[in-house]
Each structure stands twice: as structure tokens, then as C-alpha cells.
Amino acid sequence: GEFVAMRSSWLRVSGGAAAFCRFPPRTAWPQVRAFADVPPANGKPIHWFRKRLWLTGAMAVGTVGCVLYVSHVGPWITEHNIVDTFEKGGISSQWHGRKDSTALIPRPELHNRLVRSLRPACTDTYITIVGDRGSGKSTSVRGAARDAPSSGPNGVVYFDVGSRPQLFGFSLCTALGCNDTMLQIFKRWAGVKEDHTGRLADPQAAWLMFEEPLLSAADAFRKKHGRPMTLVIDNVQNIYKHSPRLLFNIQEFAKDAADTGNLVVVFVGSDYSVMQHMKARSEWSRCKVIEVTPNDISDQQAVTYLTSKLGWKSNAQVAAAEYIVKHITGPHFAQLNVVEQDAHDTIAKAKQWEKELQDDIKVALADLKLIPGHGLFKRMVEAPGKRLTKEQLRAAGVTGELQAELVLKNILTEHPNSTVTCAERYIERVFEQLSVKNS
């Protein structure tokens, strides 16, 4: 009896579908209802079967739809969104619409070099841009990323890792145009879970699941425009501090992308020790290094920047700015940007500030057991360009651990050619004073 009832119900639903096919859409629905409302031959109710039939059909359609979306529609939409984002060019949300104050100083040679590097006609390398804190590297890179060609796509997306490297993968997905549906699918595929603090349990999984869509979009971009697209990742040292393995995976991806010639990955950072870790890997053979230093900025440009930024116009204020640049900051933006409008607007105030900074450095050096007359001070003062190699540091009694401490305290600055210099001009003055034993 149950079988007869089920068969009768199936025949009625099938007949309704046939009616839908025979009649125009506007008149078909009453025919379906007529077939479905006919009671079964044995008089037993079939509402349970009718509900389950519709539910099963909806589940089947939903499953097929999900499979098609995940396998075809979703990836196509993701690829299209990524290509569209690179065509327009982009700056990560925390910098979008903001003005870089250091852009007040023109650096045409550096700007042109970065523009050429970010938009090559073809490529077989990835790029690492390094510079000490306050050298203006990030500002210069953002300026080059914004400088889109007059015709054709921009092709460059700038992404700042920021202070939450654990969200790197999904933040990048969002910045490149992935919709929420695909992000949720990516999360499930990658097995990513969030703990009670809201941090992703495995940021590496979030990145790995995005590699293939990014490469696919890069291939589509090059076929469409005849040149590679460029992804800039700034503050990569934050990724290393959170997960060295994640940074090395991105480096390996950058090398693989360079092999295809479709995508240029640009790493930007200020921590030279992180660059040394990257340099120790085999992928470094395909890396092009660009060092950004403030050496192309003259003292007069730095004075102009300082007076414009602080609104200093009187002769006394201009004289204070000249003293600050010559004896304390040089053209380093990190130090220029801490000059205060009212606290340092005379030469007397600037000298007092200089003494306070020098006293702090002397205390830090004493804590490291670097007393007056230590070989480091004399060698640095006498070295050409006040630049020492690792061999010269060892000869002066500076071990690798001590060098790392000096860099960490921002007393020395490392460079890609394995040399070091004083981080600021006022520190050079301290070294000159301490090079004499009775200082």
C-alpha cells in the first residue's frame, strides 16, 4: 500500500512536470497543482512524501549549484576580481586617500627607478626593497605604485602587512577583491579556525589556498595586457616575526611566479636581519635587491621639508632647522618627523635636545660594555664614509651578537652589502667623542 501511494504520488508529480512543459509558464502552475492534488488510489495521505520529494530535490539542486560554484563560477569570479583590481591599481585601505608628507621632497632618480621596476615589460625575478627606518622607502614605493601610465592598466597593487600579520592571507584576499562567499569557502578548505582572540589559527593555510587563484589571475592579466602584474608587500619583517615559515612560503611563491613571467612580487622591509634569512635560501638567486637610502636628499632639501612641515618662517626657526639637520638628524625622515614645533624652534633648544639624545646613546653603549676608547669608535670615525665591514667590526672586538644589539638599539644601521654605519648624525658625534679614552 505504501509503495502504491508513493508510486501514485510520483506519477502525479511527474504529470505536473509534464504539464509544465506542455503549457506556457503562466498557465502551467495550475496544471501542476491539479496533478498534485489528486488523491492517491488507496486513499492514504501522501503529504509526507510530497514534502520529502521537494526537500530532496532542493538539496540536490543546492548541492549541484555549490559544486558548480566552487569548481567553476567562484574561481572565475575570483580571477576576474583580482585582474580588475590590478588593472585599476590599489593601495591597501590604511593608506588609501592619505597624503605622504615625505613626498614633499622630490626624488626623481629613485622614483623613476621604482616605476621601471614595478612595471617591467617582462620579468624573471622578484624584488626586495630594503632601507633603514626613516629612509622614505615605503613612501617612495607608494608614490611609484600610484604613478599609473597614461594609457593601459596600472598593474600594481600595494599591500601593507600592518600590525596583524596573522590575518595576512585573508586581508590580502579581501584587498584583491575576493568576495565573502569565496573567503568562507577558502576558510573551510584550508581548515582555518579562529581562537577566542579572533586570530587565525593557521595564517599559512590562508595564504596557501590563495596562491593558485593569484597565479591564474596573473596569467589572465598577462594574456590580456602583454606584461606581468606586480604585487607589493610592505613591512614583511612583521610576517617573519609572526611566522618565518609563512614568509619563506611567500618567497618560494615569488620565485615560482618569476619563473612564469606573469607576476612580480616585491618585498619591502626595514629589518636587514630578516633579509639575511631570506638571502640564505636558494630562492634568493632570483631576487633583485634595491636599497633605499636618504643619500640622494640634500641637507637643504631636508631643511625645506622641516620648515614646511612645522610652519617655521622666522630667521631663528630656519637657523634652528639648519642646525638640527646638520648636527642631529641629517635627511632621515624618522628623526625629522619627531622634531617638535615649539620644543626645538631655536638653536639653544636644538642643542639641548642634541645633548639629551647623545646622553641616551652613551648610556646604551655603556650598558653594552662599550667604554670610551673602544676600538669600534675609532675605526668608525676613521673609516671611509664612516662605514665598516663585518671583518672590520670583528677586528674592533664587535661580535655578531653585539652587532645585533647595536642594530636593535638603532645605534648602527645594516646595509645589503654587509656593512654598517651610524644610524643618525648625532650618533656620529658621540662616536667621535668616545674615540678618545679620556672622554
Stockholm file with secondary structure:
# STOCKHOLM 1.0

chainA/1-439         GEFVAMRSSWLRVSGGAAAFCRFPPRTAWPQVRAFADVPPANGKPIHWFRKRLWLTGAMAVGTVGCVLYVSHVGPWITEHNIVDTFEKGGISSQWHGRKDSTALIPRPELHNRLVRSLRPACTDTYITIVGDRGSGKSTSVRGAARDAPSSGPNGVVYFDVGSRPQLFGFSLCTALGCNDTMLQIFKRWAGVKEDHTGRLADPQAAWLMFEEPLLSAADAFRKKHGRPMTLVIDNVQNIYKHSPRLLFNIQEFAKDAADTGNLVVVFVGSDYSVMQHMKARSEWSRCKVIEVTPNDISDQQAVTYLTSKLGWKSNAQVAAAEYIVKHITGPHFAQLNVVEQDAHDTIAKAKQWEKELQDDIKVALADLKLIPGHGLFKRMVEAPGKRLTKEQLRAAGVTGELQAELVLKNILTEHPNSTVTCAERYIERVFEQLSVKNS
#=GR chainA/1-439 SS CHHHHHHHHHHHHHHHHHHHHHSCHHHHHHHHHHHHHSCCTTCCCCHHHHHHHHHHHHHHHHHHHHHHIIIIIHHHHHHHHHHHHHHHCEECTTTTTCCCGGGGSCCHHHHHHHHHHHSCSSCSCEEEEECCTTSSHHHHHHHHHHCCCSSSCCCEEEEECTTCGGGHHHHHHHHTTCCHHHHHHHHHHHTCCBCTTSCBSCHHHHHHHHHHHHHHHHHHHHHHHSSCEEEEEECHHHHHHHCHHHHHHHHHHHHHHHHHTSEEEEEEESCHHHHHHHHTSGGGGGEEEEECCGGGSCHHHHHHHHHHHHTCCSHHHHHHHHHHIIIIITTCHHHHTTCCTTTSSSHHHHHHHHHHHHHHHHHHHHHTTCCTTCHHHHHHHHSGGGEEEHHHHHHTTCCHHHHHHHHHTTSEEECTTSEEEESSHHHHHHHHHHTSTTC
#=GC SS_cons         CHHHHHHHHHHHHHHHHHHHHHSCHHHHHHHHHHHHHSCCTTCCCCHHHHHHHHHHHHHHHHHHHHHHIIIIIHHHHHHHHHHHHHHHCEECTTTTTCCCGGGGSCCHHHHHHHHHHHSCSSCSCEEEEECCTTSSHHHHHHHHHHCCCSSSCCCEEEEECTTCGGGHHHHHHHHTTCCHHHHHHHHHHHTCCBCTTSCBSCHHHHHHHHHHHHHHHHHHHHHHHSSCEEEEEECHHHHHHHCHHHHHHHHHHHHHHHHHTSEEEEEEESCHHHHHHHHTSGGGGGEEEEECCGGGSCHHHHHHHHHHHHTCCSHHHHHHHHHHIIIIITTCHHHHTTCCTTTSSSHHHHHHHHHHHHHHHHHHHHHTTCCTTCHHHHHHHHSGGGEEEHHHHHHTTCCHHHHHHHHHTTSEEECTTSEEEESSHHHHHHHHHHTSTTC
//
